[in-house]
Structures are given as structure tokens and as C-alpha cells.
Amino acid sequence: MDLETTRITPSARVILTEMPDGKGVLLDMDTKFYYELNVTGVFIWKRFGGRSKLASELVAALVEEFEVTGAVAAEDLAEMVASLAADKLVVVALA
């Protein structure tokens, strides 16, 4: 994933419910399937704010919040985005 040119857009049909422990659940309103998110996943989803983001913006936020390297943040983001995109919870496109 090219961080500077990859734009990730969350589906408008997906709702996040945050749990008291910081984890969360995404509910796809079309399929009624739900997906568990860890604390990092919730952090990423909330950064979307309902709008598309460049991958580089999300990686920078992960580095700042979790004090990890850019490489680790990029790997974690790529893994999460691939999983969400496979279930059509996000759309990945070149900016």
C-alpha cells in the first residue's frame, strides 16, 4: 500500500459501537454481520470521522497515539484495511 496515494473510505452503512474496554464492534446494516475491533481498530475507525483518509494520515495518527514506528503502524493498518475491504466495510482507492 502506497501511504501517500492510497485513500481509504469507510462505508456509510457501517456503525461502530465502542465497548467500555476500548474495543468495539462494527455492524454492517446491509448484511447484519458484525465485526470485532481491537483498541487499535477502534482508534483507526474513529479517525475516519465518516470521511475518507489517506493511509499516511492514519499511519501518522497511529505513530503518535501508540508510540510505534511508522513501519509497524503501516503494517497494522494494511492488515486491518485488507480485512475490512474484503468484507466491503471500506473502499480502497488511489488518491
C-alpha angles and dihedrals in degrees: 000000000000103000095205098050104030114099119193120200123190118224114255089219093065124091126198121215113190120212125217091252092059095256120112150194128234115208119200103213093202099052098024088225118138130210127203119229128196121222092275092050092051090049091052094046092050090051089063090066087194092301135096119265135194112249088237090060091053093046091051090051091050092050091051097044101040101028094232129138121269090248093055092045092049091050093049091047093048091051093049095044092049090053094046093045091052088060093041094245090128135022119224119204141155113265 
